[in-house]
Amino acid sequence: MPIVDRHAGAASEPYPHSSTPSSLYTREGNIDPVHDKEIEGMAFPADKTIEAAHIPEENTSYAVKTLIIGGIAGCTAKTVVAPLDRVKILFQTHNAHFAKYAGTHFGLLKAGAAIYRKYGVRGLFQGHSMQLARIFPYSAIKFMTYEQLKMASSLCGIISVSVSYPLDMIRVRMAYITPESGARAERVRVVARMIYQEQAHRFGLFNFFRGFPLSLVGIIPYAGVSFLTHEYLTSLARGRFAAVAAMPADAQQAQVHRRRRKKPELRAWAELTAGGLSGLFAQTASYPFELVRRRMQIAGAHSPSARVSAVQIARSVWEQAGVRGFFVGLTIGYVKIVPMFAVSFYTYEKLKALFDLD
């Protein structure tokens, strides 16, 4: 309410945080009855001082929630594509038992069928427990960091990879190992001990970081392209194509009274399409780096005491198959990455909507 100077016969300016027009008041400082009805429907902004006091607490809560739902989204997506991931690693690393299927018609199905016949369903999910242990912190940190830094998407990937790389090393080694028919797959601690005892580095812990520098290089186009593409496509869906891609207004109206979200929710097909396409572009941009990194990660399984560089592996791939050699398994990569990214982003966005997060 403005302060009235009776001697001057005029009201001073309202308080800075008040948005009520001075014309609604009488000279005595009371609300004009004529405008009383208008005020009932007006929205007044909260006091900025009070609002600012809650910012740190709200930011912490938002960060924790996005951390958790990011991890859940990543685990859900990886579980859906786990069998495809197993076959892709066998193709990428040129496993002696499965190399014959790579590059052939229906090679993915043939390799998958061969694994199932020899090892059963568990063979298709070999190394998946370590995958979940790796992907939860990786995906959690990736999504949470992106929400906090927003467009610094490549930095999100670098932070996530740095935290989870040793677990990825163990997981790839477990997926690569093909035990004799009927034999049990190697346990996590056995594989971890094998990696640690390799003589390639003076300190055993360094063995868990084979290919790590290359991974940092490859994650820049991978994470950067995926987040930027998804951000662009979802913005397009909510803007130019909102009529067909966004949820109808009446479907969201029933939830308005309990929601603070500003972004309109997208239809399932639109969210899945945006996620899938972001994965497709990201995989294409980073695949050669991934292939060389995988070869470095399994190098210790063949020569525990040898230190193989990325240049040596890249030269070997080039001499064997030329440019095409750097894209061996890319088709199965698409088959795996498109549904994985679609499910990951879809799950993440739906959980954000469930927790009423923008």
C-alpha positions in Angstrom: 0.0 0.0 0.0 1.4 3.4 -0.8 2.3 6.0 1.8 0.0 9.0 1.9 1.2 12.5 2.7 -2.0 14.2 3.8 -0.4 17.7 3.7 0.9 17.3 0.2 -2.3 15.8 -0.9 -0.5 13.1 -3.0 0.6 9.6 -2.5 4.2 8.6 -2.8 5.4 5.6 -5.0 4.4 2.2 -3.8 7.0 -0.1 -2.2 9.3 -1.6 -4.8 8.0 -5.1 -4.4 4.3 -4.1 -4.7 2.7 -4.3 -8.1 -0.7 -2.9 -7.1 -1.5 0.2 -9.2 -1.8 3.4 -7.1 -5.0 4.2 -9.0 -6.8 1.5 -7.0 -6.4 3.6 -3.8 -8.3 6.6 -2.5 -6.5 9.7 -1.3 -6.9 8.4 2.3 -4.9 5.3 1.4 -7.9 2.9 1.4 -8.7 0.6 -1.5 -11.3 2.0 -3.8 -14.5 -0.1 -3.5 -15.0 0.2 -7.3 -11.8 -1.8 -7.9 -12.2 -4.2 -5.0 -13.6 -6.9 -7.3 -10.7 -6.4 -9.7 -8.1 -7.1 -7.1 -9.5 -10.5 -6.2 -8.3 -12.0 -9.5 -4.9 -10.2 -9.5 -1.6 -12.1 -9.0 0.9 -10.4 -6.8 4.6 -11.5 -7.0 6.1 -12.8 -3.8 8.5 -10.6 -1.8 11.9 -11.0 -3.5 13.6 -11.0 -0.1 11.6 -13.9 1.1 11.9 -15.7 -2.2 15.7 -15.3 -2.3 16.0 -17.0 1.1 14.7 -20.2 -0.4 16.9 -20.3 -3.5 19.8 -22.4 -2.0 17.4 -24.9 -0.5 15.4 -25.2 -3.7 18.6 -25.6 -5.8 19.9 -28.4 -3.5 16.5 -30.2 -3.6 16.4 -29.8 -7.4 19.9 -31.1 -7.8 19.3 -34.2 -5.6 16.1 -35.0 -7.4 17.6 -34.7 -10.9 20.6 -36.8 -9.7 18.3 -39.7 -8.6 15.9 -39.6 -11.6 18.9 -39.3 -14.0 20.4 -42.5 -12.5 17.1 -44.3 -12.8 16.6 -43.2 -16.4 20.1 -44.4 -17.3 19.6 -47.8 -15.7 16.2 -48.3 -17.3 17.6 -47.6 -20.8 20.6 -49.8 -20.4 18.5 -52.7 -19.2 16.3 -52.5 -22.3 19.3 -52.7 -24.7 21.7 -54.9 -22.6 21.7 -57.9 -25.1 22.4 -55.5 -28.0 25.2 -54.0 -26.0 26.8 -57.4 -25.3 26.8 -58.2 -29.1 28.1 -54.8 -30.0 31.1 -55.1 -27.7 31.9 -58.5 -29.1 31.9 -57.0 -32.6 33.9 -53.9 -31.7 36.6 -55.9 -30.0 36.7 -58.4 -32.9 36.1 -61.4 -30.6 37.4 -64.5 -32.2 34.2 -66.5 -31.6 31.9 -63.8 -33.0 33.9 -61.8 -35.6 32.4 -64.0 -38.3 29.0 -62.5 -37.8 30.1 -58.9 -38.0 29.2 -57.2 -41.3 26.9 -60.1 -42.4 23.2 -60.0 -43.1 21.3 -60.5 -39.9 24.7 -60.8 -38.1 23.2 -59.2 -35.0 20.4 -61.8 -34.8 22.8 -64.7 -35.6 25.3 -63.6 -32.9 22.5 -63.1 -30.4 21.1 -66.6 -31.2 24.6 -68.1 -30.8 25.1 -66.5 -27.4 21.6 -67.7 -26.3 22.2 -71.3 -27.4 25.6 -71.5 -25.7 25.0 -69.5 -22.5 21.2 -69.0 -22.2 19.6 -65.7 -21.3 22.3 -64.9 -18.7 24.8 -64.8 -21.5 23.0 -61.9 -23.2 23.2 -60.0 -19.9 26.8 -60.9 -19.0 28.4 -58.0 -17.3 25.1 -56.2 -16.9 25.3 -55.9 -13.1 28.6 -54.0 -13.5 26.9 -52.0 -16.2 24.2 -50.9 -13.7 26.8 -50.1 -11.1 28.5 -47.9 -13.7 25.6 -46.3 -15.4 23.7 -45.1 -12.3 26.4 -42.6 -11.2 27.3 -41.8 -14.8 23.8 -41.0 -15.9 22.9 -39.4 -12.6 25.9 -37.0 -12.7 25.4 -36.4 -16.4 21.8 -35.2 -16.1 22.3 -33.3 -12.9 25.3 -31.5 -14.2 23.5 -30.6 -17.4 20.6 -29.2 -15.5 22.9 -27.1 -13.3 25.3 -25.9 -16.1 22.6 -26.2 -18.9 24.4 -25.7 -22.2 27.8 -27.0 -21.1 26.8 -30.5 -22.3 30.3 -31.7 -23.2 31.5 -30.9 -19.7 28.7 -33.0 -18.3 30.0 -36.0 -20.2 33.6 -35.4 -19.1 32.6 -35.3 -15.4 30.4 -38.4 -15.8 33.1 -40.4 -17.6 35.8 -39.4 -15.1 33.8 -40.8 -12.2 32.6 -44.1 -13.8 35.5 -45.1 -16.1 37.0 -47.9 -13.9 33.6 -49.6 -13.7 33.2 -49.3 -17.5 36.6 -51.0 -17.9 35.5 -54.0 -15.7 32.1 -54.2 -17.5 33.7 -54.2 -21.0 36.2 -56.9 -20.0 33.3 -59.1 -18.5 31.3 -58.6 -21.7 34.3 -59.6 -23.9 35.1 -62.8 -22.0 33.5 -65.9 -23.6 33.9 -68.8 -21.2 33.5 -72.4 -22.4 30.0 -73.7 -22.8 28.5 -74.5 -19.4 31.2 -72.7 -17.4 30.3 -69.8 -15.1 31.0 -66.3 -16.2 33.9 -64.6 -14.3 32.8 -62.7 -11.2 33.4 -59.0 -10.8 36.1 -59.3 -8.2 37.9 -61.9 -10.3 37.9 -59.7 -13.4 38.9 -56.7 -11.3 41.9 -58.6 -9.8 43.0 -59.8 -13.3 43.0 -56.1 -14.5 44.8 -54.9 -11.4 47.5 -57.6 -11.8 48.4 -56.8 -15.4 51.9 -55.6 -15.8 51.3 -52.9 -18.3 51.7 -50.2 -15.7 53.8 -49.9 -12.6 50.8 -49.1 -10.5 47.9 -51.5 -10.9 45.2 -48.9 -10.6 46.3 -47.3 -13.8 45.2 -50.5 -15.6 41.6 -49.5 -15.0 42.2 -46.4 -17.1 43.3 -47.9 -20.4 41.8 -45.7 -23.1 40.7 -43.0 -20.7 42.3 -40.0 -22.5 40.6 -41.2 -25.7 37.4 -41.5 -23.9 37.6 -37.9 -22.8 38.1 -36.8 -26.4 35.2 -39.0 -27.6 32.8 -37.9 -25.0 32.9 -34.3 -26.2 31.0 -34.9 -29.5 29.0 -37.7 -27.9 27.6 -35.8 -24.9 27.6 -32.4 -26.7 25.7 -33.6 -29.7 23.2 -35.7 -27.7 22.1 -32.9 -25.3 22.1 -30.1 -27.9 20.1 -32.2 -30.4 17.6 -33.2 -27.8 17.3 -29.6 -26.5 16.7 -28.4 -30.1 14.2 -31.0 -31.1 12.1 -30.7 -27.9 12.1 -26.9 -28.2 10.9 -27.4 -31.8 8.2 -29.8 -30.7 7.0 -27.4 -28.0 7.1 -24.4 -30.4 6.5 -24.9 -34.1 5.0 -28.4 -33.9 3.2 -27.9 -30.5 -0.2 -28.6 -32.2 0.7 -32.3 -32.9 3.7 -32.9 -30.5 2.6 -31.3 -27.2 0.0 -32.7 -24.9 -3.4 -31.1 -25.4 -4.1 -28.2 -23.0 -7.2 -29.8 -21.5 -5.2 -32.9 -20.6 -2.8 -30.8 -18.5 -5.4 -28.4 -17.2 -6.6 -30.9 -14.6 -3.1 -30.9 -13.0 -2.5 -27.1 -13.1 -3.7 -26.6 -9.5 -0.9 -28.8 -8.2 1.9 -28.1 -10.7 4.4 -25.4 -11.1 5.9 -26.7 -14.4 6.2 -24.1 -17.1 7.1 -26.4 -20.0 4.2 -28.2 -21.7 4.6 -32.0 -21.7 5.2 -33.7 -25.0 3.4 -36.7 -26.3 5.2 -40.0 -25.9 6.0 -40.4 -29.6 7.5 -36.9 -29.7 9.7 -37.4 -26.6 10.8 -40.8 -27.8 11.6 -39.5 -31.3 13.7 -36.6 -29.9 15.6 -38.9 -27.6 16.2 -41.5 -30.3 17.5 -39.0 -32.9 19.8 -37.3 -30.4 21.3 -40.7 -29.8 21.7 -41.5 -33.5 23.6 -38.2 -34.2 25.7 -38.6 -31.1 26.7 -42.2 -31.9 27.7 -41.2 -35.5 29.9 -38.3 -34.3 31.8 -40.4 -31.7 31.8 -44.0 -33.0 35.5 -44.1 -34.2 36.7 -42.9 -30.8 34.5 -45.6 -29.1 35.8 -48.4 -31.3 39.5 -47.6 -30.6 38.8 -47.2 -26.9 37.1 -50.6 -26.7 40.1 -52.2 -28.4 42.4 -50.5 -25.8 40.3 -51.7 -22.9 40.5 -55.4 -23.9 44.1 -55.2 -25.0 45.2 -56.5 -21.5 43.2 -59.7 -22.0 45.6 -60.6 -24.8 48.8 -59.1 -23.7 48.7 -58.2 -19.9 52.2 -56.7 -19.9 51.8 -54.7 -23.2 51.0 -51.0 -23.3 49.1 -50.3 -26.5 48.5 -46.7 -27.6 45.5 -45.3 -29.5 47.7 -44.5 -32.5 48.8 -48.1 -32.7 45.3 -49.5 -32.6 44.0 -46.9 -35.1 46.9 -47.8 -37.5 46.0 -51.5 -37.1 42.3 -50.9 -37.8 43.2 -48.7 -40.9 45.6 -51.4 -42.3 43.0 -54.2 -41.9 39.9 -52.5 -43.2 40.5 -48.8 -44.1 37.9 -46.3 -43.1 35.1 -48.9 -42.8 37.1 -50.6 -40.0 36.4 -47.6 -37.7 32.7 -48.2 -38.2 32.5 -51.9 -37.6 29.4 -52.6 -35.5 27.9 -49.1 -36.2 24.7 -50.7 -37.5 24.1 -52.5 -34.2 25.2 -49.4 -32.5 22.3 -47.6 -34.1 19.9 -50.5 -33.2 21.1 -50.2 -29.6 21.6 -46.4 -29.2 18.4 -45.2 -30.7 16.0 -47.1 -28.3 18.5 -46.5 -25.4 18.5 -42.7 -25.8 14.8 -42.7 -26.5 14.0 -44.6 -23.3 16.6 -42.6 -21.2 15.3 -39.2 -22.1 11.7 -40.3 -22.0 12.0 -41.8 -18.6 13.9 -38.8 -17.3 11.3 -36.3 -18.6 8.4 -38.3 -17.2 10.1 -38.6 -13.8 10.7 -34.8 -13.9 7.0 -34.3 -14.6 6.1 -36.7 -11.8 8.2 -34.7 -9.3 7.0 -31.4 -10.8 10.4 -30.3 -12.0 11.0 -27.9 -14.9 
